[in-house]
C-alpha cells in the first residue's frame, strides 16, 4: 500500500499527523509506520492518541490496530497520558474513545466504573 512512498518523503508527509481530520491522521500514521525513522515513531503514536480525543471520532478499531503494531511505544505513551489525566483529576469515561483506546493499550488495567456497571 505505502510502497510508493519513499523514506525521503516523510519530512513532508509527517505534518499530516496534526491535521484535524481523523482519516488524514490515520493515513499519515500508516505511512509513518512504514517510512518514518524509528526515532519518530513515538510522534506517530502520539498523533493517534490525540486524534482519538476529537468529538465524533469513530475510527477506534483502526487506531487500536495501528497502536498494537508498536506496543512498547504505545504503552509508554499511554501510561504518560493516563498519569496526566489522573493528576488533573480526570476520571475514566468509557463512553469516550480516547479512554477506551488507553485502556486497550494498557491491557484493560485502568480503574474506573464502566457506564453499564461492569
PyMOL commands that set and color helices and strands:
alter all, ss='L'
color gray80, all
select helices_A, chain A and resi 7-18+22-35+38-51+60-68+71-87+97-105
alter helices_A, ss='H'
color red, helices_A
deselect
rebuild
show_as cartoon
